[in-house]
Amino acid sequence: LTYGRKRPRSSMTPTLLLYPDGSPFLALGSPGGAQIISSVLNTLVGIVDAGLSLEDSIDAGRVYSNNEKTMVEVPEVCGCNRVPEVDEEFEELFKASGSYLTRGVWW
């Protein structure tokens, strides 16, 4: 619970999406410490930009960056068929840059 003029204890991101007429479409939030903001953003991008269902968007891969490293999660199984395959050359270059590419989920 956060009160007026107080700072939240974490990067809480309660997010509401509304239809143009102002009626509610979706409410999102996430546990996860430093990954809260990117988890909510990745889910929103899946729903709004890729047209995925809520469940498929949550199950899809994630991109997370904390200014030191970037992590990309490539799910081994996803109900949606919009998860791109990761080519080996990209994977090698990505890892060589100091970033992480994980198969399956990291949380």
OpenMM code with the backbone's topology and positions (N, CA, C; nanometers):
from openmm import Vec3, app, unit

residues = "LEU THR TYR GLY ARG LYS ARG PRO ARG SER SER MET THR PRO THR LEU LEU LEU TYR PRO ASP GLY SER PRO PHE LEU ALA LEU GLY SER PRO GLY GLY ALA GLN ILE ILE SER SER VAL LEU ASN THR LEU VAL GLY ILE VAL ASP ALA GLY LEU SER LEU GLU ASP SER ILE ASP ALA GLY ARG VAL TYR SER ASN ASN GLU LYS THR MET VAL GLU VAL PRO GLU VAL CYS GLY CYS ASN ARG VAL PRO GLU VAL ASP GLU GLU PHE GLU GLU LEU PHE LYS ALA SER GLY SER TYR LEU THR ARG GLY VAL TRP TRP".split()
positions = [
    Vec3(0.0845, -0.1173, 0.0000),
    Vec3(0.0000, 0.0000, 0.0000),
    Vec3(0.0886, 0.1229, 0.0000),
    Vec3(0.0587, 0.2196, -0.0852),
    Vec3(0.1341, 0.3441, -0.0919),
    Vec3(0.0398, 0.4598, -0.0614),
    Vec3(0.0849, 0.5470, 0.0224),
    Vec3(0.0052, 0.6635, 0.0613),
    Vec3(0.0566, 0.7876, -0.0101),
    Vec3(-0.0261, 0.8912, -0.0189),
    Vec3(0.0122, 1.0161, -0.0816),
    Vec3(0.1402, 1.0718, -0.0216),
    Vec3(0.2260, 1.1277, -0.1061),
    Vec3(0.3530, 1.1908, -0.0673),
    Vec3(0.4533, 1.0924, -0.0056),
    Vec3(0.4357, 0.9642, -0.0296),
    Vec3(0.5288, 0.8617, 0.0188),
    Vec3(0.5876, 0.7891, -0.1021),
    Vec3(0.7099, 0.7440, -0.0884),
    Vec3(0.7743, 0.6692, -0.1956),
    Vec3(0.7425, 0.5209, -0.1816),
    Vec3(0.7121, 0.4524, -0.2940),
    Vec3(0.6901, 0.3077, -0.2850),
    Vec3(0.8212, 0.2369, -0.2506),
    Vec3(0.8119, 0.1188, -0.1943),
    Vec3(0.9300, 0.0425, -0.1557),
    Vec3(0.9971, -0.0263, -0.2728),
    Vec3(0.9316, -0.0313, -0.3859),
    Vec3(0.9900, -0.0981, -0.5016),
    Vec3(0.9447, -0.0266, -0.6282),
    Vec3(0.9752, -0.0853, -0.7406),
    Vec3(0.9376, -0.0284, -0.8697),
    Vec3(0.7984, -0.0748, -0.9092),
    Vec3(0.7025, -0.0552, -0.8219),
    Vec3(0.5662, -0.1004, -0.8528),
    Vec3(0.5187, -0.0324, -0.9811),
    Vec3(0.4485, -0.1058, -1.0628),
    Vec3(0.3992, -0.0515, -1.1880),
    Vec3(0.2548, -0.0917, -1.2108),
    Vec3(0.1647, -0.0532, -1.1221),
    Vec3(0.0249, -0.0865, -1.1514),
    Vec3(-0.0147, -0.0125, -1.2793),
    Vec3(-0.0641, -0.0851, -1.3758),
    Vec3(-0.0898, -0.0286, -1.5079),
    Vec3(-0.2332, -0.0570, -1.5503),
    Vec3(-0.3009, 0.0455, -1.5943),
    Vec3(-0.4375, 0.0321, -1.6444),
    Vec3(-0.4404, 0.0727, -1.7901),
    Vec3(-0.5024, -0.0093, -1.8738),
    Vec3(-0.5276, 0.0265, -2.0129),
    Vec3(-0.6765, 0.0513, -2.0263),
    Vec3(-0.7098, 0.1612, -2.0922),
    Vec3(-0.8494, 0.1978, -2.1101),
    Vec3(-0.8831, 0.2015, -2.2579),
    Vec3(-1.0073, 0.1719, -2.2894),
    Vec3(-1.0581, 0.1934, -2.4242),
    Vec3(-1.0678, 0.3439, -2.4472),
    Vec3(-1.0768, 0.3883, -2.5729),
    Vec3(-1.0877, 0.5326, -2.5996),
    Vec3(-1.2037, 0.6007, -2.5253),
    Vec3(-1.3100, 0.5264, -2.4965),
    Vec3(-1.4227, 0.5872, -2.4251),
    Vec3(-1.3997, 0.5940, -2.2742),
    Vec3(-1.2822, 0.5455, -2.2286),
    Vec3(-1.2482, 0.5518, -2.0873),
    Vec3(-1.2850, 0.4284, -2.0076),
    Vec3(-1.3503, 0.3336, -2.0699),
    Vec3(-1.3852, 0.2114, -1.9966),
    Vec3(-1.2619, 0.1204, -1.9847),
    Vec3(-1.2549, 0.0390, -1.8787),
    Vec3(-1.1360, -0.0438, -1.8572),
    Vec3(-1.1212, -0.1564, -1.9594),
    Vec3(-0.9977, -0.1785, -2.0014),
    Vec3(-0.9646, -0.2872, -2.0922),
    Vec3(-0.8796, -0.3912, -2.0202),
    Vec3(-0.7786, -0.3467, -1.9426),
    Vec3(-0.6825, -0.4389, -1.8837),
    Vec3(-0.6146, -0.3727, -1.7646),
    Vec3(-0.5909, -0.4496, -1.6602),
    Vec3(-0.5114, -0.4048, -1.5455),
    Vec3(-0.3960, -0.5031, -1.5297),
    Vec3(-0.2742, -0.4508, -1.5193),
    Vec3(-0.1549, -0.5349, -1.5081),
    Vec3(-0.0673, -0.4904, -1.3924),
    Vec3(0.0098, -0.5830, -1.3425),
    Vec3(0.1118, -0.5561, -1.2430),
    Vec3(0.1987, -0.6802, -1.2380),
    Vec3(0.3056, -0.6768, -1.1588),
    Vec3(0.3938, -0.7924, -1.1552),
    Vec3(0.4768, -0.7932, -1.0287),
    Vec3(0.5042, -0.9126, -0.9736),
    Vec3(0.6072, -0.9225, -0.8718),
    Vec3(0.7413, -0.9330, -0.9440),
    Vec3(0.8504, -0.9222, -0.8774),
    Vec3(0.9765, -0.9498, -0.9445),
    Vec3(1.0886, -0.8518, -0.9214),
    Vec3(1.0807, -0.7680, -0.8205),
    Vec3(1.1922, -0.6787, -0.7901),
    Vec3(1.2297, -0.5901, -0.9066),
    Vec3(1.3557, -0.5967, -0.9466),
    Vec3(1.4082, -0.5096, -1.0520),
    Vec3(1.3458, -0.5384, -1.1887),
    Vec3(1.2810, -0.6518, -1.2048),
    Vec3(1.2250, -0.6879, -1.3358),
    Vec3(1.0771, -0.6521, -1.3496),
    Vec3(1.0210, -0.5858, -1.2515),
    Vec3(0.8786, -0.5527, -1.2550),
    Vec3(0.8440, -0.4692, -1.3776),
    Vec3(0.9147, -0.3602, -1.3973),
    Vec3(0.8804, -0.2674, -1.5058),
    Vec3(0.8915, -0.3356, -1.6412),
    Vec3(1.0017, -0.4084, -1.6650),
    Vec3(1.0165, -0.4732, -1.7956),
    Vec3(0.9164, -0.5867, -1.8143),
    Vec3(0.8775, -0.6560, -1.7074),
    Vec3(0.7764, -0.7621, -1.7196),
    Vec3(0.6424, -0.7051, -1.7646),
    Vec3(0.6031, -0.5943, -1.7037),
    Vec3(0.4768, -0.5303, -1.7414),
    Vec3(0.4867, -0.4781, -1.8846),
    Vec3(0.5974, -0.4134, -1.9188),
    Vec3(0.6141, -0.3608, -2.0542),
    Vec3(0.6121, -0.4720, -2.1584),
    Vec3(0.6844, -0.5807, -2.1346),
    Vec3(0.6856, -0.6924, -2.2295),
    Vec3(0.5459, -0.7489, -2.2499),
    Vec3(0.4693, -0.7595, -2.1424),
    Vec3(0.3325, -0.8105, -2.1524),
    Vec3(0.2453, -0.7146, -2.2325),
    Vec3(0.2580, -0.5843, -2.2069),
    Vec3(0.1808, -0.4848, -2.2818),
    Vec3(0.2146, -0.4870, -2.4304),
    Vec3(0.3421, -0.4962, -2.4628),
    Vec3(0.3836, -0.5003, -2.6038),
    Vec3(0.3243, -0.6230, -2.6720),
    Vec3(0.3235, -0.7363, -2.6035),
    Vec3(0.2653, -0.8572, -2.6609),
    Vec3(0.1173, -0.8409, -2.6906),
    Vec3(0.0449, -0.7760, -2.5999),
    Vec3(-0.0994, -0.7593, -2.6173),
    Vec3(-0.1311, -0.6509, -2.7197),
    Vec3(-0.0717, -0.5334, -2.7010),
    Vec3(-0.1070, -0.4175, -2.7841),
    Vec3(-0.0428, -0.4245, -2.9218),
    Vec3(0.0861, -0.4538, -2.9286),
    Vec3(0.1559, -0.4493, -3.0574),
    Vec3(0.1517, -0.5806, -3.1347),
    Vec3(0.1578, -0.6940, -3.0643),
    Vec3(0.1618, -0.8236, -3.1338),
    Vec3(0.0251, -0.8898, -3.1411),
    Vec3(-0.0746, -0.8351, -3.0703),
    Vec3(-0.2082, -0.8922, -3.0760),
    Vec3(-0.2226, -1.0247, -3.0036),
    Vec3(-0.1342, -1.0527, -2.9074),
    Vec3(-0.1420, -1.1787, -2.8341),
    Vec3(-0.2493, -1.1716, -2.7261),
    Vec3(-0.2964, -1.2861, -2.6852),
    Vec3(-0.3860, -1.2917, -2.5699),
    Vec3(-0.3025, -1.2611, -2.4453),
    Vec3(-0.3674, -1.2326, -2.3347),
    Vec3(-0.2958, -1.2073, -2.2099),
    Vec3(-0.2078, -1.3269, -2.1734),
    Vec3(-0.2642, -1.4463, -2.1801),
    Vec3(-0.1893, -1.5666, -2.1439),
    Vec3(-0.0674, -1.5871, -2.2343),
    Vec3(-0.0858, -1.5730, -2.3664),
    Vec3(0.0262, -1.5909, -2.4581),
    Vec3(0.1330, -1.4841, -2.4374),
    Vec3(0.0902, -1.3624, -2.4082),
    Vec3(0.1862, -1.2548, -2.3859),
    Vec3(0.2693, -1.2798, -2.2602),
    Vec3(0.2057, -1.3305, -2.1563),
    Vec3(0.2787, -1.3637, -2.0332),
    Vec3(0.3746, -1.4795, -2.0585),
    Vec3(0.3336, -1.5773, -2.1392),
    Vec3(0.4168, -1.6943, -2.1681),
    Vec3(0.5291, -1.6661, -2.2672),
    Vec3(0.5191, -1.5571, -2.3414),
    Vec3(0.6187, -1.5265, -2.4451),
    Vec3(0.7509, -1.4858, -2.3817),
    Vec3(0.8520, -1.4708, -2.4629),
    Vec3(0.9849, -1.4338, -2.4145),
    Vec3(0.9886, -1.2952, -2.3537),
    Vec3(1.0967, -1.2634, -2.2891),
    Vec3(1.1144, -1.1353, -2.2217),
    Vec3(1.2490, -1.0742, -2.2601),
    Vec3(1.2524, -0.9430, -2.2583),
    Vec3(1.3770, -0.8687, -2.2718),
    Vec3(1.3898, -0.7860, -2.1457),
    Vec3(1.5076, -0.7910, -2.0831),
    Vec3(1.5304, -0.7160, -1.9596),
    Vec3(1.6688, -0.6542, -1.9653),
    Vec3(1.6791, -0.5271, -1.9298),
    Vec3(1.8091, -0.4613, -1.9253),
    Vec3(1.8189, -0.3798, -1.7973),
    Vec3(1.9331, -0.3886, -1.7321),
    Vec3(1.9529, -0.3104, -1.6101),
    Vec3(2.0713, -0.2159, -1.6223),
    Vec3(2.1041, -0.1736, -1.7429),
    Vec3(2.2155, -0.0837, -1.7751),
    Vec3(2.3525, -0.1492, -1.7611),
    Vec3(2.3608, -0.2693, -1.7126),
    Vec3(2.4873, -0.3420, -1.7070),
    Vec3(2.4866, -0.4567, -1.8065),
    Vec3(2.3724, -0.5216, -1.8185),
    Vec3(2.3616, -0.6360, -1.9083),
    Vec3(2.2186, -0.6422, -1.9602),
    Vec3(2.2031, -0.7080, -2.0715),
    Vec3(2.0713, -0.7301, -2.1283),
    Vec3(2.0464, -0.8791, -2.1276),
    Vec3(1.9270, -0.9188, -2.0884),
    Vec3(1.8915, -1.0598, -2.0892),
    Vec3(1.7725, -1.0773, -2.1830),
    Vec3(1.7791, -1.1776, -2.2671),
    Vec3(1.6679, -1.2125, -2.3545),
    Vec3(1.6295, -1.3550, -2.3227),
    Vec3(1.5035, -1.3750, -2.2950),
    Vec3(1.4531, -1.5087, -2.2649),
    Vec3(1.3815, -1.5619, -2.3883),
    Vec3(1.4181, -1.6787, -2.4310),
    Vec3(1.3522, -1.7454, -2.5429),
    Vec3(1.2794, -1.8663, -2.4862),
    Vec3(1.1470, -1.8615, -2.4802),
    Vec3(1.0745, -1.9731, -2.4202),
    Vec3(1.0899, -2.1005, -2.5014),
    Vec3(1.1012, -2.2112, -2.4307),
    Vec3(1.1084, -2.3399, -2.4993),
    Vec3(0.9707, -2.3812, -2.5484),
    Vec3(0.8688, -2.3415, -2.4751),
    Vec3(0.7319, -2.3733, -2.5138),
    Vec3(0.6487, -2.2480, -2.4961),
    Vec3(0.5735, -2.2145, -2.5978),
    Vec3(0.4831, -2.0994, -2.5873),
    Vec3(0.3601, -2.1314, -2.6689),
    Vec3(0.2440, -2.1058, -2.6151),
    Vec3(0.1204, -2.1328, -2.6864),
    Vec3(0.1074, -2.0472, -2.8113),
    Vec3(0.1795, -1.9339, -2.8134),
    Vec3(0.1706, -1.8479, -2.9315),
    Vec3(0.2773, -1.8895, -3.0316),
    Vec3(0.2521, -1.8648, -3.1568),
    Vec3(0.3513, -1.9026, -3.2572),
    Vec3(0.4233, -1.7797, -3.3105),
    Vec3(0.4318, -1.6748, -3.2300),
    Vec3(0.4961, -1.5508, -3.2728),
    Vec3(0.6344, -1.5321, -3.2107),
    Vec3(0.6849, -1.6308, -3.1418),
    Vec3(0.8169, -1.6194, -3.0811),
    Vec3(0.9199, -1.6551, -3.1868),
    Vec3(1.0090, -1.5608, -3.2209),
    Vec3(1.1052, -1.5890, -3.3275),
    Vec3(1.2105, -1.6901, -3.2849),
    Vec3(1.2579, -1.7650, -3.3806),
    Vec3(1.3704, -1.8546, -3.3548),
    Vec3(1.4955, -1.7685, -3.3406),
    Vec3(1.5871, -1.8101, -3.2586),
    Vec3(1.7109, -1.7356, -3.2414),
    Vec3(1.8209, -1.8082, -3.3159),
    Vec3(1.8769, -1.7388, -3.4110),
    Vec3(1.9808, -1.7975, -3.4933),
    Vec3(2.1123, -1.8052, -3.4144),
    Vec3(2.1918, -1.9097, -3.4388),
    Vec3(2.3131, -1.9350, -3.3598),
    Vec3(2.4137, -1.8215, -3.3690),
    Vec3(2.4282, -1.7602, -3.4877),
    Vec3(2.5236, -1.6505, -3.5036),
    Vec3(2.4831, -1.5315, -3.4158),
    Vec3(2.3525, -1.4991, -3.4150),
    Vec3(2.3035, -1.3913, -3.3284),
    Vec3(2.3306, -1.4248, -3.1822),
    Vec3(2.3037, -1.5489, -3.1449),
    Vec3(2.3227, -1.5905, -3.0066),
    Vec3(2.4698, -1.5739, -2.9651),
    Vec3(2.5633, -1.6128, -3.0510),
    Vec3(2.7055, -1.5984, -3.0197),
    Vec3(2.7455, -1.4519, -3.0065),
    Vec3(2.7007, -1.3678, -3.0994),
    Vec3(2.7325, -1.2245, -3.0941),
    Vec3(2.6707, -1.1599, -2.9703),
    Vec3(2.5498, -1.1979, -2.9399),
    Vec3(2.4788, -1.1422, -2.8244),
    Vec3(2.5527, -1.1771, -2.6961),
    Vec3(2.5911, -1.3029, -2.6813),
    Vec3(2.6639, -1.3465, -2.5618),
    Vec3(2.8032, -1.2824, -2.5562),
    Vec3(2.8684, -1.2653, -2.6714),
    Vec3(3.0006, -1.2032, -2.6757),
    Vec3(2.9959, -1.0580, -2.6273),
    Vec3(2.8801, -0.9946, -2.6383),
    Vec3(2.8657, -0.8551, -2.5935),
    Vec3(2.8507, -0.8462, -2.4419),
    Vec3(2.8464, -0.9617, -2.3734),
    Vec3(2.8311, -0.9619, -2.2284),
    Vec3(2.6868, -0.9752, -2.1843),
    Vec3(2.5981, -0.9957, -2.2789),
    Vec3(2.4567, -1.0102, -2.2469),
    Vec3(2.4211, -1.1572, -2.2311),
    Vec3(2.3003, -1.1825, -2.1901),
    Vec3(2.2568, -1.3194, -2.1618),
    Vec3(2.1390, -1.3569, -2.2494),
    Vec3(2.1404, -1.4783, -2.2955),
    Vec3(2.0287, -1.5347, -2.3692),
    Vec3(1.9941, -1.6637, -2.2980),
    Vec3(1.8721, -1.6750, -2.2486),
    Vec3(1.8346, -1.7952, -2.1746),
    Vec3(1.7274, -1.8712, -2.2490),
    Vec3(1.7314, -2.0011, -2.2370),
    Vec3(1.6267, -2.0876, -2.2920),
    Vec3(1.5352, -2.1246, -2.1760),
    Vec3(1.4067, -2.1095, -2.1928),
    Vec3(1.3151, -2.1305, -2.0822),
    Vec3(1.3019, -2.0006, -2.0051),
    Vec3(1.2533, -2.0067, -1.8847),
    Vec3(1.2316, -1.8842, -1.8079),
    Vec3(1.3415, -1.8642, -1.7047),
    Vec3(1.3726, -1.7398, -1.6726),
    Vec3(1.4782, -1.7135, -1.5749),
    Vec3(1.4239, -1.6848, -1.4368),
    Vec3(1.2924, -1.6759, -1.4197),
    Vec3(1.2396, -1.6466, -1.2854),
    Vec3(1.1837, -1.7679, -1.2196),
] * unit.nanometer
topology = app.Topology()
chain = topology.addChain("A")
for resn in residues:
    res = topology.addResidue(resn, chain)
    for name in ("N", "CA", "C"):
        topology.addAtom(name, app.Element.getBySymbol(name[0]), res)
